[in-house]
Amino acid sequence: MSANSAISRVLNYPAYAHGMEDAVVDLVVIQWIMQKLKVDRMRLSAQFANDWQNFDESN
């Protein structure tokens, strides 16, 4: 999620217009963190699979 996408999501939440700005910002930040963790986990899994394949081929 890009910064512009995150800002758009914050501004489009109905709660944002009803005095719950902090809660909406927190929610979007949490979603962004979860997305980053998912991407990192997928990257690590791919790296592990690649390393395992290289190890398997070398033995």
MITOR-775195 format. One record per residue: x negated, y, z negated of N, C-alpha, C in turn. Coordinates in steps of 0.1 Angstrom, whole numbers, plus 5000, padded with zeros to 4 digits. Atoms other than C-alpha are relative to their C-alpha. Example, Ala and Ser with C-alpha at 12.3 -4.5 7.8 and 13.67 -1.06 7.14 Angstrom:
<atoms>
499149885000487749554922499150125000 500949895000486349894929500850114992 
</atoms>
This chain:
<atoms>
499149885000500050005000499150125000 500849885000498550335010500550104991 499649905009498750644989501350075005 498849934994501350805013501249914998 498950105001503450485012500450004985 499650005015503350484973500750134997 499349875003504350854972501450005006 498750014994507250784996500949914992 499250095009508350494974500550074988 499649935012508350714943501150105003 499149904997510250994959501449945005 498850064995512850754974500849924989 499350075010513750584941501150104994 499049915005517150724929499750044986 500349975014515950714893499150124999 500949895001513250964902500750145000 499349885000515851234908500950024988 499250005012517551154875499250004987 500849985012514851244850499249884996 500850115004513050914850498749995009 501249994991509951024870498949914995 501150085005507450864847500249855001 499750154999509150524847499849965015 500150044986509350524885498550005005 501450004996505650624889499349884994 500650125006504650354864500449875008 499650114992506650104884499349985013 500750004987505050194917498549974998 501450025003501550194901499949854997 500150145003502249844887500149925012 499950074987503449724921498750015008 501349984992500249864937498949914994 501050085006498049694911500349855003 499650144997499949364916499649965014 500350024986499449394954498549985001 501450014999495749454949499549874994 500450135006495349154926500349885009 499650114991497248934951499050005012 500949994988494949054980498649954995 501350055005491848994958500049854998 499950155003493048644948500049935013 500050074987493748554985498650015006 501449994995490248684994499149904993 500850095008488648484966500349855004 499750134996490548174977499449965013 500650024987489448215013498549984999 501450015001485848265002499649874994 500250135007486047954979500149895011 499850114990487447745008498850005010 501249994991484647875031498849944994 501250055007481947805005500149854999 499950155001483347454999499849935013 500250074987483447375036498550005003 501449994997479847495040499249904991 500650105009478847285009500249865005 499650134995480646985023499249965013 500750034988479047015057498449984998 501450015003475547045042499649884993 500350135007475846725022500349885008 
</atoms>
